[in-house]
Amino acid sequence: MNQTSPAGPRPRRKTGTTGLEEARLRQQAIGVKLRHMFDQVVNEPVPDEFLDILRRADKKAEGDS
């Protein structure tokens, strides 16, 4: 028996090995994309404004000690 929704019939979920393989492939693809995005962010330069804030905080910490 197929369940229907306003968008139409729901696709059946695959069970067994094929479904697990597809899930693993999906997770692997997500992992690859996340690693790529992380690498891009890590390699971005630190904004000058943020470096200035850090320098001021360091100077203040030196003056407090």
C-alpha positions as CSV (number, residue, x, y, z in Angstrom):
1,M,0.0,0.0,0.0
2,N,1.5,3.3,-1.1
3,Q,1.0,6.3,1.1
4,T,0.2,9.5,-0.6
5,S,0.8,13.1,0.5
6,P,-0.1,16.4,-1.1
7,A,3.1,16.2,-3.0
8,G,2.3,12.8,-4.4
9,P,3.2,9.3,-3.5
10,R,6.3,8.8,-1.3
11,P,9.1,6.9,-2.8
12,R,9.8,3.6,-1.1
13,R,12.8,3.3,1.0
14,K,15.4,0.8,-0.2
15,T,16.2,-1.9,2.3
16,G,19.1,-4.2,2.7
17,T,22.6,-3.9,1.3
18,T,21.7,-1.5,-1.5
19,G,20.2,1.0,0.9
20,L,23.2,0.8,3.2
21,E,25.6,1.3,0.3
22,E,23.7,4.3,-0.8
23,A,23.7,5.8,2.7
24,R,27.5,5.2,3.0
25,L,28.1,6.8,-0.4
26,R,26.0,9.8,0.6
27,Q,27.8,10.1,3.9
28,Q,31.2,9.9,2.1
29,A,30.2,12.6,-0.4
30,I,29.1,14.8,2.5
31,G,32.4,14.2,4.3
32,V,34.4,15.1,1.2
33,K,32.5,18.3,0.7
34,L,32.8,19.3,4.4
35,R,36.6,18.6,4.3
36,H,36.9,20.8,1.2
37,M,34.9,23.6,2.8
38,F,37.0,23.3,6.0
39,D,40.2,23.5,4.0
40,Q,39.0,26.6,2.2
41,V,38.2,28.3,5.5
42,V,41.5,27.4,7.2
43,N,43.4,28.8,4.2
44,E,41.6,32.1,4.2
45,P,43.7,35.1,5.5
46,V,42.9,36.5,8.9
47,P,41.2,39.9,8.5
48,D,43.3,42.9,9.4
49,E,40.6,44.2,11.8
50,F,40.7,41.0,13.7
51,L,44.5,41.0,13.9
52,D,44.3,44.6,15.3
53,I,41.9,43.4,18.0
54,L,44.3,40.6,19.0
55,R,47.3,43.0,19.1
56,R,45.4,45.4,21.3
57,A,44.3,42.6,23.6
58,D,47.9,41.4,23.9
59,K,49.2,44.9,24.7
60,K,46.5,45.3,27.4
61,A,47.4,41.9,28.9
62,E,51.1,42.9,29.0
63,G,50.2,46.2,30.7
64,D,48.0,44.4,33.3
65,S,50.8,42.1,34.4
